[in-house]
Amino acid sequence: MNHLRRTLLISVVALVATLGAGLAPAAAPVPREVLVLGGTGQLGAEIVRRLLVQGDRVTVFTRPGSDRSRLTGLAVRYAEGDLLNEADVAAAFDNNRFQYVVVAVRVLDGDPHFYAKFLPGLTARAKAAGVAQLIHHGAVGAGRNAEKFANLGWEKVPGLLDRLKDQGVGEDIVRGSGVPFTIIRNTRLYPDGTPPTGKAEFTEDDSVIGPMTRADLAVLTVRCLGNADCLGKTFHVRDPSLAWPPPR
Ligand SMILES: NC(=O)c1ccc[n+]([C@@H]2O[C@H](COP(=O)([O-])OP(=O)(O)OC[C@H]3O[C@@H](n4cnc5c(N)ncnc54)[C@H](OP(=O)(O)O)[C@@H]3O)[C@@H](O)[C@H]2O)c1
């Protein structure tokens, strides 16, 4: 028997033995369908990149005409619309079967009722679609949490306490929606593009306030997606390796 025929025979025998033992070759993991709101933004794009690296299928919800340059060259799909228009959100869910939703939007015009306006419609759609987890990026100081930081002079910043109140309303909508959720409260963000330190970690201690990078937030977000340990939790982030304010 020449070498080639012997090699072929050995391979066939090995395959038959494997199947016979019930050890069929492992199937490739099925990609998860993830909707990222705010995926064109600084934090959102970091999250999108990391989801794609691990094989997830990502749809980014974005307003028509918005800047998509952070996602150039990436294999994402887009759902166009304005979050404040419930019909646009409904259409995104009607046209797709999302298993996971990540909310990484930021109020861009200071609207103090932004989260109160869009989260009821979004969470109702997510619930009806059977979404397995919604990760909501909010802010330290949301709702009653602001009382933990009463000595920071936030009342002197015009509109800040109103926006934090809205963040609190938003969190309550997420918690009461019936959709499995994780809330990540961020704050004191280092400039866009700062590389991850790898030192950031979640804490459920809601008196923690400190700096963080968007890249680390993205790492933590992706680690949490599909992770039962994160469900029903509200996290602050602690990164002892960063100073505040960032060095110039
Ligand atoms: N930046 C800060 O100083 C700061 C501080 C604390 C917490 N945070 C939190 O960090 C997260 C992300 O902040 P970021 O600075 O990375 O965001 P960002 O770069 O400003 O991006 C904002 C995103 O929000 C989306 N968005 C805003 N209004 C929308 C609407 N009406 N419909 C659809 N999409 C809308 C935008 O999408 P399109 O333009 O594509 O439509 C954009 O992708 C948020 O949870 C924010 O609350 C930020």
The ligand as a Gaussian input file, in Angstrom:
#p B3LYP/6-31G(d) Opt

LIG

0 1
 N      -19.607000      61.374000      26.797000
 C      -19.640000      61.529000      28.120000
 O      -19.053000      62.431000      28.682000
 C      -20.424000      60.532000      28.971000
 C      -20.387000      60.661000      30.332000
 C      -21.085000      59.750000      31.107000
 C      -21.803000      58.749000      30.514000
 N      -21.816000      58.641000      29.191000
 C      -22.562000      57.529000      28.639000
 O      -21.741000      56.774000      27.732000
 C      -22.547000      56.217000      26.716000
 C      -22.060000      56.583000      25.328000
 O      -21.534000      57.876000      25.282000
 P      -20.580000      58.337000      24.083000
 O      -19.988000      59.639000      24.494000
 O      -19.666000      57.206000      23.707000
 O      -21.662000      58.549000      22.915000
 P      -21.499000      59.376000      21.573000
 O      -20.177000      59.123000      20.949000
 O      -21.899000      60.802000      21.793000
 O      -22.607000      58.675000      20.640000
 C      -23.931000      58.970000      20.827000
 C      -24.746000      57.924000      20.063000
 O      -26.119000      58.102000      20.416000
 C      -26.892000      57.889000      19.250000
 N      -28.131000      58.666000      19.337000
 C      -28.331000      59.830000      19.986000
 N      -29.601000      60.264000      19.791000
 C      -30.212000      59.324000      19.010000
 C      -31.525000      59.186000      18.467000
 N      -32.465000      60.111000      18.686000
 N      -31.796000      58.094000      17.710000
 C      -30.835000      57.171000      17.468000
 N      -29.574000      57.229000      17.954000
 C      -29.270000      58.307000      18.718000
 C      -26.039000      58.401000      18.099000
 O      -26.421000      57.696000      16.939000
 P      -26.482000      58.342000      15.456000
 O      -25.831000      59.707000      15.507000
 O      -25.751000      57.364000      14.590000
 O      -27.907000      58.405000      15.093000
 C      -24.621000      58.035000      18.560000
 O      -24.246000      56.765000      18.057000
 C      -23.944000      56.672000      27.034000
 O      -24.542000      55.675000      27.805000
 C      -23.756000      57.910000      27.832000
 O      -24.857000      58.190000      28.668000
 C      -21.135000      59.501000      28.398000

